[in-house]
Structures are given as C-alpha cells and as structure tokens.
Amino acid sequence: MEKSEARGPNNKETRSTPYTEKDMSIEYEKAHLEASINVLQLQRKCDTALAKAEVTESAAAEML
C-alpha cells in the first residue's frame, strides 16, 4: 500500500491529503501535550503529598 493510500471505515481506500496529514500531526501533538500535562499534575500531587508528610512527621517528632 502506498503512503497516500489507507484503509478507512468499511475497508475502503482513502487518500491522504495535506489536511489529513496536518490533522494527524496536530492530534499527535495534542495527545503528547495532554500526556505531559497529566504527568505534571501527578508530579504536583506527589510533591504536595510529600510536603504534607514531612510536616506531619516533623509535628509528630516535636510531640515526643
């Protein structure tokens, strides 16, 4: 199958156009950015949890 040929729904040939290539590129970038945002949010939550744990440990140590 040539680069410009692909199979779409119902196994019919579809032609790649500059628009579909650009759409695919943008969709890839969008997915990559969303994944990066998700990782950043998880890192932020992790850092917050670690900071809270350190404060709790420090407070507990002072009580002893």
CHARMM-style PDB file with segment names, atoms N, HN, CA, C and O in Angstrom:
ATOM      1  N   MET     1       0.842  -1.169   0.000  1.00  0.00      PROA
ATOM      2  CA  MET     1       0.000   0.000   0.000  1.00  0.00      PROA
ATOM      3  C   MET     1       0.894   1.241   0.000  1.00  0.00      PROA
ATOM      4  O   MET     1       1.803   1.351   0.824  1.00  0.00      PROA
ATOM      5  N   GLU     2       0.649   2.148  -0.892  1.00  0.00      PROA
ATOM      6  HN  GLU     2      -0.089   2.059  -1.561  1.00  0.00      PROA
ATOM      7  CA  GLU     2       1.441   3.361  -0.976  1.00  0.00      PROA
ATOM      8  C   GLU     2       1.142   4.271   0.204  1.00  0.00      PROA
ATOM      9  O   GLU     2       0.149   4.102   0.911  1.00  0.00      PROA
ATOM     10  N   LYS     3       2.037   5.248   0.399  1.00  0.00      PROA
ATOM     11  HN  LYS     3       2.844   5.386  -0.176  1.00  0.00      PROA
ATOM     12  CA  LYS     3       1.866   6.172   1.513  1.00  0.00      PROA
ATOM     13  C   LYS     3       0.542   6.927   1.415  1.00  0.00      PROA
ATOM     14  O   LYS     3      -0.103   7.187   2.430  1.00  0.00      PROA
ATOM     15  N   SER     4       0.138   7.278   0.190  1.00  0.00      PROA
ATOM     16  HN  SER     4       0.663   7.066  -0.634  1.00  0.00      PROA
ATOM     17  CA  SER     4      -1.070   8.075   0.027  1.00  0.00      PROA
ATOM     18  C   SER     4      -2.345   7.247   0.133  1.00  0.00      PROA
ATOM     19  O   SER     4      -3.444   7.801   0.146  1.00  0.00      PROA
ATOM     20  N   GLU     5      -2.206   5.913   0.208  1.00  0.00      PROA
ATOM     21  HN  GLU     5      -1.313   5.463   0.197  1.00  0.00      PROA
ATOM     22  CA  GLU     5      -3.381   5.064   0.315  1.00  0.00      PROA
ATOM     23  C   GLU     5      -3.516   4.537   1.736  1.00  0.00      PROA
ATOM     24  O   GLU     5      -2.530   4.198   2.390  1.00  0.00      PROA
ATOM     25  N   ALA     6      -4.727   4.480   2.186  1.00  0.00      PROA
ATOM     26  HN  ALA     6      -5.528   4.756   1.655  1.00  0.00      PROA
ATOM     27  CA  ALA     6      -5.006   3.920   3.507  1.00  0.00      PROA
ATOM     28  C   ALA     6      -6.388   3.308   3.463  1.00  0.00      PROA
ATOM     29  O   ALA     6      -7.171   3.573   2.552  1.00  0.00      PROA
ATOM     30  N   ARG     7      -6.673   2.501   4.440  1.00  0.00      PROA
ATOM     31  HN  ARG     7      -6.036   2.286   5.180  1.00  0.00      PROA
ATOM     32  CA  ARG     7      -7.994   1.886   4.526  1.00  0.00      PROA
ATOM     33  C   ARG     7      -8.797   2.616   5.582  1.00  0.00      PROA
ATOM     34  O   ARG     7      -8.364   2.749   6.726  1.00  0.00      PROA
ATOM     35  N   GLY     8      -9.948   3.079   5.199  1.00  0.00      PROA
ATOM     36  HN  GLY     8     -10.300   2.971   4.269  1.00  0.00      PROA
ATOM     37  CA  GLY     8     -10.825   3.765   6.131  1.00  0.00      PROA
ATOM     38  C   GLY     8     -11.916   2.837   6.611  1.00  0.00      PROA
ATOM     39  O   GLY     8     -11.797   1.618   6.492  1.00  0.00      PROA
ATOM     40  N   PRO     9     -12.983   3.408   7.157  1.00  0.00      PROA
ATOM     41  CA  PRO     9     -14.114   2.582   7.590  1.00  0.00      PROA
ATOM     42  C   PRO     9     -14.633   1.737   6.425  1.00  0.00      PROA
ATOM     43  O   PRO     9     -14.593   2.162   5.270  1.00  0.00      PROA
ATOM     44  N   ASN    10     -15.104   0.574   6.735  1.00  0.00      PROA
ATOM     45  HN  ASN    10     -15.136   0.229   7.673  1.00  0.00      PROA
ATOM     46  CA  ASN    10     -15.632  -0.366   5.733  1.00  0.00      PROA
ATOM     47  C   ASN    10     -14.554  -0.833   4.757  1.00  0.00      PROA
ATOM     48  O   ASN    10     -14.862  -1.282   3.653  1.00  0.00      PROA
ATOM     49  N   ASN    11     -13.282  -0.725   5.172  1.00  0.00      PROA
ATOM     50  HN  ASN    11     -13.032  -0.360   6.069  1.00  0.00      PROA
ATOM     51  CA  ASN    11     -12.150  -1.214   4.391  1.00  0.00      PROA
ATOM     52  C   ASN    11     -12.051  -0.567   3.012  1.00  0.00      PROA
ATOM     53  O   ASN    11     -11.534  -1.185   2.082  1.00  0.00      PROA
ATOM     54  N   LYS    12     -12.531   0.652   2.863  1.00  0.00      PROA
ATOM     55  HN  LYS    12     -12.951   1.154   3.619  1.00  0.00      PROA
ATOM     56  CA  LYS    12     -12.424   1.363   1.596  1.00  0.00      PROA
ATOM     57  C   LYS    12     -11.133   2.167   1.584  1.00  0.00      PROA
ATOM     58  O   LYS    12     -10.672   2.645   2.620  1.00  0.00      PROA
ATOM     59  N   GLU    13     -10.556   2.307   0.390  1.00  0.00      PROA
ATOM     60  HN  GLU    13     -10.930   1.918  -0.451  1.00  0.00      PROA
ATOM     61  CA  GLU    13      -9.337   3.096   0.275  1.00  0.00      PROA
ATOM     62  C   GLU    13      -9.660   4.564   0.498  1.00  0.00      PROA
ATOM     63  O   GLU    13     -10.671   5.075   0.017  1.00  0.00      PROA
ATOM     64  N   THR    14      -8.791   5.224   1.227  1.00  0.00      PROA
ATOM     65  HN  THR    14      -7.969   4.809   1.617  1.00  0.00      PROA
ATOM     66  CA  THR    14      -8.914   6.665   1.402  1.00  0.00      PROA
ATOM     67  C   THR    14      -7.601   7.291   0.969  1.00  0.00      PROA
ATOM     68  O   THR    14      -6.541   6.679   1.105  1.00  0.00      PROA
ATOM     69  N   ARG    15      -7.665   8.459   0.470  1.00  0.00      PROA
ATOM     70  HN  ARG    15      -8.525   8.957   0.359  1.00  0.00      PROA
ATOM     71  CA  ARG    15      -6.465   9.165   0.033  1.00  0.00      PROA
ATOM     72  C   ARG    15      -6.028  10.132   1.120  1.00  0.00      PROA
ATOM     73  O   ARG    15      -6.846  10.815   1.737  1.00  0.00      PROA
ATOM     74  N   SER    16      -4.734  10.173   1.338  1.00  0.00      PROA
ATOM     75  HN  SER    16      -4.070   9.618   0.837  1.00  0.00      PROA
ATOM     76  CA  SER    16      -4.174  11.113   2.294  1.00  0.00      PROA
ATOM     77  C   SER    16      -4.062  12.471   1.617  1.00  0.00      PROA
ATOM     78  O   SER    16      -3.608  12.572   0.478  1.00  0.00      PROA
ATOM     79  N   THR    17      -4.470  13.490   2.310  1.00  0.00      PROA
ATOM     80  HN  THR    17      -4.839  13.409   3.236  1.00  0.00      PROA
ATOM     81  CA  THR    17      -4.360  14.847   1.795  1.00  0.00      PROA
ATOM     82  C   THR    17      -3.474  15.640   2.738  1.00  0.00      PROA
ATOM     83  O   THR    17      -3.199  15.196   3.853  1.00  0.00      PROA
ATOM     84  N   PRO    18      -3.030  16.795   2.307  1.00  0.00      PROA
ATOM     85  CA  PRO    18      -2.247  17.627   3.228  1.00  0.00      PROA
ATOM     86  C   PRO    18      -3.022  17.937   4.512  1.00  0.00      PROA
ATOM     87  O   PRO    18      -2.432  18.091   5.581  1.00  0.00      PROA
ATOM     88  N   TYR    19      -4.341  18.026   4.392  1.00  0.00      PROA
ATOM     89  HN  TYR    19      -4.820  17.901   3.523  1.00  0.00      PROA
ATOM     90  CA  TYR    19      -5.154  18.304   5.577  1.00  0.00      PROA
ATOM     91  C   TYR    19      -5.161  17.121   6.536  1.00  0.00      PROA
ATOM     92  O   TYR    19      -5.037  17.308   7.747  1.00  0.00      PROA
ATOM     93  N   THR    20      -5.305  15.905   6.010  1.00  0.00      PROA
ATOM     94  HN  THR    20      -5.405  15.754   5.027  1.00  0.00      PROA
ATOM     95  CA  THR    20      -5.325  14.751   6.909  1.00  0.00      PROA
ATOM     96  C   THR    20      -3.963  14.551   7.562  1.00  0.00      PROA
ATOM     97  O   THR    20      -3.880  14.169   8.729  1.00  0.00      PROA
ATOM     98  N   GLU    21      -2.907  14.806   6.819  1.00  0.00      PROA
ATOM     99  HN  GLU    21      -2.975  15.117   5.871  1.00  0.00      PROA
ATOM    100  CA  GLU    21      -1.575  14.698   7.411  1.00  0.00      PROA
ATOM    101  C   GLU    21      -1.388  15.744   8.504  1.00  0.00      PROA
ATOM    102  O   GLU    21      -0.828  15.448   9.560  1.00  0.00      PROA
ATOM    103  N   LYS    22      -1.852  16.960   8.257  1.00  0.00      PROA
ATOM    104  HN  LYS    22      -2.306  17.200   7.399  1.00  0.00      PROA
ATOM    105  CA  LYS    22      -1.753  18.024   9.261  1.00  0.00      PROA
ATOM    106  C   LYS    22      -2.637  17.689  10.457  1.00  0.00      PROA
ATOM    107  O   LYS    22      -2.228  17.886  11.601  1.00  0.00      PROA
ATOM    108  N   ASP    23      -3.842  17.186  10.206  1.00  0.00      PROA
ATOM    109  HN  ASP    23      -4.174  17.026   9.277  1.00  0.00      PROA
ATOM    110  CA  ASP    23      -4.739  16.781  11.295  1.00  0.00      PROA
ATOM    111  C   ASP    23      -4.085  15.720  12.167  1.00  0.00      PROA
ATOM    112  O   ASP    23      -4.138  15.796  13.394  1.00  0.00      PROA
ATOM    113  N   MET    24      -3.469  14.731  11.530  1.00  0.00      PROA
ATOM    114  HN  MET    24      -3.425  14.669  10.533  1.00  0.00      PROA
ATOM    115  CA  MET    24      -2.813  13.666  12.284  1.00  0.00      PROA
ATOM    116  C   MET    24      -1.662  14.225  13.111  1.00  0.00      PROA
ATOM    117  O   MET    24      -1.462  13.828  14.259  1.00  0.00      PROA
ATOM    118  N   SER    25      -0.916  15.137  12.530  1.00  0.00      PROA
ATOM    119  HN  SER    25      -1.078  15.460  11.597  1.00  0.00      PROA
ATOM    120  CA  SER    25       0.203  15.750  13.240  1.00  0.00      PROA
ATOM    121  C   SER    25      -0.297  16.537  14.448  1.00  0.00      PROA
ATOM    122  O   SER    25       0.288  16.462  15.528  1.00  0.00      PROA
ATOM    123  N   ILE    26      -1.367  17.281  14.263  1.00  0.00      PROA
ATOM    124  HN  ILE    26      -1.842  17.341  13.385  1.00  0.00      PROA
ATOM    125  CA  ILE    26      -1.930  18.070  15.362  1.00  0.00      PROA
ATOM    126  C   ILE    26      -2.506  17.160  16.435  1.00  0.00      PROA
ATOM    127  O   ILE    26      -2.341  17.429  17.625  1.00  0.00      PROA
ATOM    128  N   GLU    27      -3.175  16.093  16.037  1.00  0.00      PROA
ATOM    129  HN  GLU    27      -3.309  15.874  15.070  1.00  0.00      PROA
ATOM    130  CA  GLU    27      -3.721  15.146  17.013  1.00  0.00      PROA
ATOM    131  C   GLU    27      -2.602  14.502  17.826  1.00  0.00      PROA
ATOM    132  O   GLU    27      -2.745  14.298  19.032  1.00  0.00      PROA
ATOM    133  N   TYR    28      -1.494  14.185  17.171  1.00  0.00      PROA
ATOM    134  HN  TYR    28      -1.378  14.351  16.192  1.00  0.00      PROA
ATOM    135  CA  TYR    28      -0.338  13.618  17.877  1.00  0.00      PROA
ATOM    136  C   TYR    28       0.204  14.630  18.885  1.00  0.00      PROA
ATOM    137  O   TYR    28       0.467  14.288  20.037  1.00  0.00      PROA
ATOM    138  N   GLU    29       0.370  15.878  18.443  1.00  0.00      PROA
ATOM    139  HN  GLU    29       0.157  16.156  17.507  1.00  0.00      PROA
ATOM    140  CA  GLU    29       0.864  16.924  19.340  1.00  0.00      PROA
ATOM    141  C   GLU    29      -0.089  17.128  20.516  1.00  0.00      PROA
ATOM    142  O   GLU    29       0.347  17.300  21.654  1.00  0.00      PROA
ATOM    143  N   LYS    30      -1.389  17.107  20.233  1.00  0.00      PROA
ATOM    144  HN  LYS    30      -1.743  16.968  19.308  1.00  0.00      PROA
ATOM    145  CA  LYS    30      -2.396  17.279  21.283  1.00  0.00      PROA
ATOM    146  C   LYS    30      -2.282  16.163  22.318  1.00  0.00      PROA
ATOM    147  O   LYS    30      -2.292  16.424  23.521  1.00  0.00      PROA
ATOM    148  N   ALA    31      -2.174  14.933  21.853  1.00  0.00      PROA
ATOM    149  HN  ALA    31      -2.165  14.721  20.875  1.00  0.00      PROA
ATOM    150  CA  ALA    31      -2.053  13.792  22.769  1.00  0.00      PROA
ATOM    151  C   ALA    31      -0.773  13.897  23.593  1.00  0.00      PROA
ATOM    152  O   ALA    31      -0.772  13.599  24.787  1.00  0.00      PROA
ATOM    153  N   HSD    32       0.303  14.316  22.959  1.00  0.00      PROA
ATOM    154  HN  HSD    32       0.302  14.558  21.989  1.00  0.00      PROA
ATOM    155  CA  HSD    32       1.576  14.469  23.663  1.00  0.00      PROA
ATOM    156  C   HSD    32       1.464  15.558  24.731  1.00  0.00      PROA
ATOM    157  O   HSD    32       1.933  15.371  25.854  1.00  0.00      PROA
ATOM    158  N   LEU    33       0.855  16.680  24.396  1.00  0.00      PROA
ATOM    159  HN  LEU    33       0.475  16.832  23.483  1.00  0.00      PROA
ATOM    160  CA  LEU    33       0.682  17.763  25.368  1.00  0.00      PROA
ATOM    161  C   LEU    33      -0.220  17.338  26.524  1.00  0.00      PROA
ATOM    162  O   LEU    33       0.063  17.644  27.682  1.00  0.00      PROA
ATOM    163  N   GLU    34      -1.303  16.634  26.210  1.00  0.00      PROA
ATOM    164  HN  GLU    34      -1.533  16.385  25.270  1.00  0.00      PROA
ATOM    165  CA  GLU    34      -2.202  16.165  27.269  1.00  0.00      PROA
ATOM    166  C   GLU    34      -1.480  15.205  28.208  1.00  0.00      PROA
ATOM    167  O   GLU    34      -1.668  15.258  29.423  1.00  0.00      PROA
ATOM    168  N   ALA    35      -0.658  14.332  27.645  1.00  0.00      PROA
ATOM    169  HN  ALA    35      -0.505  14.289  26.658  1.00  0.00      PROA
ATOM    170  CA  ALA    35       0.110  13.404  28.480  1.00  0.00      PROA
ATOM    171  C   ALA    35       1.106  14.165  29.351  1.00  0.00      PROA
ATOM    172  O   ALA    35       1.283  13.842  30.526  1.00  0.00      PROA
ATOM    173  N   SER    36       1.750  15.169  28.778  1.00  0.00      PROA
ATOM    174  HN  SER    36       1.606  15.432  27.824  1.00  0.00      PROA
ATOM    175  CA  SER    36       2.697  15.979  29.549  1.00  0.00      PROA
ATOM    176  C   SER    36       2.000  16.725  30.678  1.00  0.00      PROA
ATOM    177  O   SER    36       2.535  16.826  31.782  1.00  0.00      PROA
ATOM    178  N   ILE    37       0.819  17.244  30.408  1.00  0.00      PROA
ATOM    179  HN  ILE    37       0.384  17.163  29.512  1.00  0.00      PROA
ATOM    180  CA  ILE    37       0.041  17.936  31.443  1.00  0.00      PROA
ATOM    181  C   ILE    37      -0.346  16.963  32.546  1.00  0.00      PROA
ATOM    182  O   ILE    37      -0.256  17.297  33.728  1.00  0.00      PROA
ATOM    183  N   ASN    38      -0.776  15.764  32.170  1.00  0.00      PROA
ATOM    184  HN  ASN    38      -0.849  15.493  31.211  1.00  0.00      PROA
ATOM    185  CA  ASN    38      -1.142  14.755  33.173  1.00  0.00      PROA
ATOM    186  C   ASN    38       0.047  14.393  34.053  1.00  0.00      PROA
ATOM    187  O   ASN    38      -0.098  14.257  35.268  1.00  0.00      PROA
ATOM    188  N   VAL    39       1.217  14.236  33.451  1.00  0.00      PROA
ATOM    189  HN  VAL    39       1.335  14.346  32.464  1.00  0.00      PROA
ATOM    190  CA  VAL    39       2.420  13.915  34.225  1.00  0.00      PROA
ATOM    191  C   VAL    39       2.738  15.053  35.186  1.00  0.00      PROA
ATOM    192  O   VAL    39       3.053  14.812  36.351  1.00  0.00      PROA
ATOM    193  N   LEU    40       2.658  16.276  34.711  1.00  0.00      PROA
ATOM    194  HN  LEU    40       2.401  16.471  33.764  1.00  0.00      PROA
ATOM    195  CA  LEU    40       2.928  17.435  35.561  1.00  0.00      PROA
ATOM    196  C   LEU    40       1.956  17.499  36.739  1.00  0.00      PROA
ATOM    197  O   LEU    40       2.360  17.777  37.868  1.00  0.00      PROA
ATOM    198  N   GLN    41       0.683  17.243  36.473  1.00  0.00      PROA
ATOM    199  HN  GLN    41       0.355  17.017  35.556  1.00  0.00      PROA
ATOM    200  CA  GLN    41      -0.312  17.255  37.551  1.00  0.00      PROA
ATOM    201  C   GLN    41      -0.027  16.162  38.572  1.00  0.00      PROA
ATOM    202  O   GLN    41      -0.160  16.391  39.775  1.00  0.00      PROA
ATOM    203  N   LEU    42       0.360  14.983  38.112  1.00  0.00      PROA
ATOM    204  HN  LEU    42       0.467  14.797  37.136  1.00  0.00      PROA
ATOM    205  CA  LEU    42       0.699  13.897  39.034  1.00  0.00      PROA
ATOM    206  C   LEU    42       1.944  14.232  39.852  1.00  0.00      PROA
ATOM    207  O   LEU    42       2.008  13.933  41.044  1.00  0.00      PROA
ATOM    208  N   GLN    43       2.931  14.852  39.210  1.00  0.00      PROA
ATOM    209  HN  GLN    43       2.880  15.095  38.241  1.00  0.00      PROA
ATOM    210  CA  GLN    43       4.133  15.255  39.939  1.00  0.00      PROA
ATOM    211  C   GLN    43       3.790  16.294  41.006  1.00  0.00      PROA
ATOM    212  O   GLN    43       4.314  16.250  42.120  1.00  0.00      PROA
ATOM    213  N   ARG    44       2.913  17.221  40.657  1.00  0.00      PROA
ATOM    214  HN  ARG    44       2.488  17.257  39.753  1.00  0.00      PROA
ATOM    215  CA  ARG    44       2.495  18.250  41.612  1.00  0.00      PROA
ATOM    216  C   ARG    44       1.791  17.611  42.809  1.00  0.00      PROA
ATOM    217  O   ARG    44       2.058  17.977  43.954  1.00  0.00      PROA
ATOM    218  N   LYS    45       0.894  16.657  42.548  1.00  0.00      PROA
ATOM    219  HN  LYS    45       0.678  16.359  41.618  1.00  0.00      PROA
ATOM    220  CA  LYS    45       0.198  15.965  43.640  1.00  0.00      PROA
ATOM    221  C   LYS    45       1.181  15.197  44.514  1.00  0.00      PROA
ATOM    222  O   LYS    45       1.061  15.191  45.739  1.00  0.00      PROA
ATOM    223  N   CYS    46       2.144  14.554  43.884  1.00  0.00      PROA
ATOM    224  HN  CYS    46       2.242  14.558  42.889  1.00  0.00      PROA
ATOM    225  CA  CYS    46       3.155  13.795  44.624  1.00  0.00      PROA
ATOM    226  C   CYS    46       3.977  14.729  45.508  1.00  0.00      PROA
ATOM    227  O   CYS    46       4.195  14.433  46.683  1.00  0.00      PROA
ATOM    228  N   ASP    47       4.431  15.843  44.961  1.00  0.00      PROA
ATOM    229  HN  ASP    47       4.254  16.083  44.007  1.00  0.00      PROA
ATOM    230  CA  ASP    47       5.211  16.803  45.739  1.00  0.00      PROA
ATOM    231  C   ASP    47       4.402  17.361  46.906  1.00  0.00      PROA
ATOM    232  O   ASP    47       4.935  17.555  47.999  1.00  0.00      PROA
ATOM    233  N   THR    48       3.121  17.617  46.674  1.00  0.00      PROA
ATOM    234  HN  THR    48       2.688  17.460  45.787  1.00  0.00      PROA
ATOM    235  CA  THR    48       2.252  18.108  47.746  1.00  0.00      PROA
ATOM    236  C   THR    48       2.118  17.063  48.846  1.00  0.00      PROA
ATOM    237  O   THR    48       2.201  17.391  50.030  1.00  0.00      PROA
ATOM    238  N   ALA    49       1.911  15.817  48.462  1.00  0.00      PROA
ATOM    239  HN  ALA    49       1.843  15.551  47.501  1.00  0.00      PROA
ATOM    240  CA  ALA    49       1.778  14.740  49.448  1.00  0.00      PROA
ATOM    241  C   ALA    49       3.070  14.564  50.245  1.00  0.00      PROA
ATOM    242  O   ALA    49       3.026  14.353  51.457  1.00  0.00      PROA
ATOM    243  N   LEU    50       4.212  14.650  49.576  1.00  0.00      PROA
ATOM    244  HN  LEU    50       4.248  14.822  48.591  1.00  0.00      PROA
ATOM    245  CA  LEU    50       5.492  14.532  50.275  1.00  0.00      PROA
ATOM    246  C   LEU    50       5.692  15.683  51.258  1.00  0.00      PROA
ATOM    247  O   LEU    50       6.166  15.471  52.374  1.00  0.00      PROA
ATOM    248  N   ALA    51       5.337  16.884  50.853  1.00  0.00      PROA
ATOM    249  HN  ALA    51       4.952  17.056  49.947  1.00  0.00      PROA
ATOM    250  CA  ALA    51       5.473  18.039  51.744  1.00  0.00      PROA
ATOM    251  C   ALA    51       4.576  17.882  52.969  1.00  0.00      PROA
ATOM    252  O   ALA    51       4.993  18.174  54.089  1.00  0.00      PROA
ATOM    253  N   LYS    52       3.343  17.420  52.753  1.00  0.00      PROA
ATOM    254  HN  LYS    52       3.004  17.183  51.843  1.00  0.00      PROA
ATOM    255  CA  LYS    52       2.425  17.199  53.881  1.00  0.00      PROA
ATOM    256  C   LYS    52       2.970  16.126  54.817  1.00  0.00      PROA
ATOM    257  O   LYS    52       2.865  16.251  56.037  1.00  0.00      PROA
ATOM    258  N   ALA    53       3.547  15.077  54.251  1.00  0.00      PROA
ATOM    259  HN  ALA    53       3.632  14.975  53.260  1.00  0.00      PROA
ATOM    260  CA  ALA    53       4.112  14.003  55.073  1.00  0.00      PROA
ATOM    261  C   ALA    53       5.281  14.517  55.910  1.00  0.00      PROA
ATOM    262  O   ALA    53       5.419  14.157  57.078  1.00  0.00      PROA
ATOM    263  N   GLU    54       6.115  15.354  55.314  1.00  0.00      PROA
ATOM    264  HN  GLU    54       6.003  15.647  54.365  1.00  0.00      PROA
ATOM    265  CA  GLU    54       7.246  15.916  56.054  1.00  0.00      PROA
ATOM    266  C   GLU    54       6.772  16.795  57.207  1.00  0.00      PROA
ATOM    267  O   GLU    54       7.328  16.735  58.304  1.00  0.00      PROA
ATOM    268  N   VAL    55       5.749  17.608  56.965  1.00  0.00      PROA
ATOM    269  HN  VAL    55       5.297  17.657  56.074  1.00  0.00      PROA
ATOM    270  CA  VAL    55       5.198  18.461  58.023  1.00  0.00      PROA
ATOM    271  C   VAL    55       4.610  17.601  59.132  1.00  0.00      PROA
ATOM    272  O   VAL    55       4.810  17.883  60.314  1.00  0.00      PROA
ATOM    273  N   THR    56       3.886  16.558  58.756  1.00  0.00      PROA
ATOM    274  HN  THR    56       3.723  16.329  57.796  1.00  0.00      PROA
ATOM    275  CA  THR    56       3.282  15.663  59.749  1.00  0.00      PROA
ATOM    276  C   THR    56       4.357  14.957  60.568  1.00  0.00      PROA
ATOM    277  O   THR    56       4.244  14.862  61.790  1.00  0.00      PROA
ATOM    278  N   GLU    57       5.394  14.463  59.905  1.00  0.00      PROA
ATOM    279  HN  GLU    57       5.485  14.540  58.912  1.00  0.00      PROA
ATOM    280  CA  GLU    57       6.493  13.804  60.621  1.00  0.00      PROA
ATOM    281  C   GLU    57       7.185  14.770  61.580  1.00  0.00      PROA
ATOM    282  O   GLU    57       7.517  14.408  62.708  1.00  0.00      PROA
ATOM    283  N   SER    58       7.395  15.981  61.124  1.00  0.00      PROA
ATOM    284  HN  SER    58       7.126  16.275  60.207  1.00  0.00      PROA
ATOM    285  CA  SER    58       8.047  16.985  61.965  1.00  0.00      PROA
ATOM    286  C   SER    58       7.196  17.307  63.186  1.00  0.00      PROA
ATOM    287  O   SER    58       7.711  17.414  64.300  1.00  0.00      PROA
ATOM    288  N   ALA    59       5.896  17.462  62.975  1.00  0.00      PROA
ATOM    289  HN  ALA    59       5.478  17.376  62.070  1.00  0.00      PROA
ATOM    290  CA  ALA    59       4.986  17.749  64.088  1.00  0.00      PROA
ATOM    291  C   ALA    59       4.945  16.577  65.061  1.00  0.00      PROA
ATOM    292  O   ALA    59       4.920  16.779  66.275  1.00  0.00      PROA
ATOM    293  N   ALA    60       4.937  15.367  64.541  1.00  0.00      PROA
ATOM    294  HN  ALA    60       4.957  15.203  63.555  1.00  0.00      PROA
ATOM    295  CA  ALA    60       4.911  14.181  65.404  1.00  0.00      PROA
ATOM    296  C   ALA    60       6.197  14.081  66.212  1.00  0.00      PROA
ATOM    297  O   ALA    60       6.164  13.709  67.385  1.00  0.00      PROA
ATOM    298  N   ALA    61       7.325  14.407  65.600  1.00  0.00      PROA
ATOM    299  HN  ALA    61       7.352  14.709  64.647  1.00  0.00      PROA
ATOM    300  CA  ALA    61       8.610  14.346  66.301  1.00  0.00      PROA
ATOM    301  C   ALA    61       8.666  15.367  67.432  1.00  0.00      PROA
ATOM    302  O   ALA    61       9.264  15.103  68.475  1.00  0.00      PROA
ATOM    303  N   GLU    62       8.052  16.521  67.235  1.00  0.00      PROA
ATOM    304  HN  GLU    62       7.566  16.735  66.388  1.00  0.00      PROA
ATOM    305  CA  GLU    62       8.039  17.556  68.269  1.00  0.00      PROA
ATOM    306  C   GLU    62       7.170  17.155  69.452  1.00  0.00      PROA
ATOM    307  O   GLU    62       7.408  17.600  70.575  1.00  0.00      PROA
ATOM    308  N   MET    63       6.169  16.322  69.213  1.00  0.00      PROA
ATOM    309  HN  MET    63       5.976  15.960  68.302  1.00  0.00      PROA
ATOM    310  CA  MET    63       5.273  15.890  70.284  1.00  0.00      PROA
ATOM    311  C   MET    63       5.942  14.868  71.191  1.00  0.00      PROA
ATOM    312  O   MET    63       5.537  14.710  72.343  1.00  0.00      PROA
ATOM    313  N   LEU    64       6.937  14.186  70.705  1.00  0.00      PROA
ATOM    314  HN  LEU    64       7.267  14.314  69.769  1.00  0.00      PROA
ATOM    315  CA  LEU    64       7.592  13.140  71.507  1.00  0.00      PROA
ATOM    316  C   LEU    64       8.522  13.699  72.517  1.00  0.00      PROA
ATOM    317  OT1 LEU    64       9.146  12.946  73.265  1.00  0.00      PROA
TER     318      LEU     64
END
